[in-house]
Amino acid sequence: MEADFWHQMWRSGRVGFHQPDVNAFLKKHWKKLNLSGHEQVFVPLCGKSLDMLWLNQQGHTVLGVELSEKALQEFVTENGLQATTLKHPRFSGFEMDKMSLLSGDFFDVSVKECREVKAVYDRAALVALPPEMRQQYASHLKAVLAPGVPILLIAMDYDQSLQSGPPFAVSALEVKALFEDRFNIEKVESDTFERKGVQTTENVFVLIPKT
Ligand SMILES: C[S@@+](CC[C@H](N)C(=O)[O-])C[C@H]1O[C@@H](n2cnc3c(N)ncnc32)[C@H](O)[C@@H]1O
């Protein structure tokens, strides 16, 4: 998707992907990444997700990246957080206790920003992107992450011919094709429901780096 599409969504408040509660799959499956609790977690395409606060509450520091500065401003305001302006040569954004939110393009995030990252949480990030960008997303993520960083990935799957994205349909096979060179992939939960009249499955994957 073009950046303008997302800026327009945030400007007009059409953010149906935003969840009013912490994601239940995150709460249930996060422990499967075998972290001790103090690590930095990278949240690509973070929106104003409350999941970042939950990760903080578990003891993690959070590094988010989001195209829309408005989304990040809403995150700070709606949650009554004390934030300062991020001082960074290439990103604007916000700095808080245990959280850095970069406002800008995920594809501009480099190894430097991710040097302390020890885990990744992707909910509605991969599925926000059309097919050709998903390949770039996976390649970029793998390029900026240090070896040994696990990922919790939540992706939607449905018959793409019945509905257009975003969210795009991303099958378990696609997740495998995108990540199996570097990760052992386990599907830990599936939930099927009807979304806008289309049978939809949400799959939760734990990606553990191959040694
Ligand atoms: C479907 S939403 C998901 C947001 C969040 N992960 C959540 O669970 O609520 C996708 C988000 O990615 C942002 N986005 C899209 N392309 C991006 C990019 N290239 N870099 C950074 N953020 C991007 C959009 O502005 C939007 O807020």
The ligand as a Gaussian input file, in Angstrom:
#p B3LYP/6-31G(d) Opt

LIG

0 1
 C       -3.348000      -2.873000       9.858000
 S       -2.571000      -1.619000      10.767000
 C       -1.988000      -2.528000      12.180000
 C       -1.510000      -1.663000      13.304000
 C       -1.100000      -2.442000      14.568000
 N       -0.118000      -3.451000      14.307000
 C       -2.294000      -3.016000      15.264000
 O       -2.306000      -4.228000      15.532000
 O       -3.241000      -2.273000      15.554000
 C       -1.120000      -1.350000       9.809000
 C       -0.351000      -0.111000      10.240000
 O        0.866000      -0.052000       9.534000
 C        1.172000       1.280000       9.195000
 N        2.086000       1.168000       8.041000
 C        1.768000       0.771000       6.792000
 N        2.866000       0.733000       6.020000
 C        3.919000       1.091000       6.815000
 C        5.318000       1.220000       6.606000
 N        5.877000       0.972000       5.413000
 N        6.089000       1.610000       7.642000
 C        5.543000       1.863000       8.860000
 N        4.222000       1.752000       9.126000
 C        3.416000       1.371000       8.111000
 C       -0.179000       1.907000       8.930000
 O       -0.179000       3.305000       9.087000
 C       -1.061000       1.211000       9.955000
 O       -1.136000       1.951000      11.151000

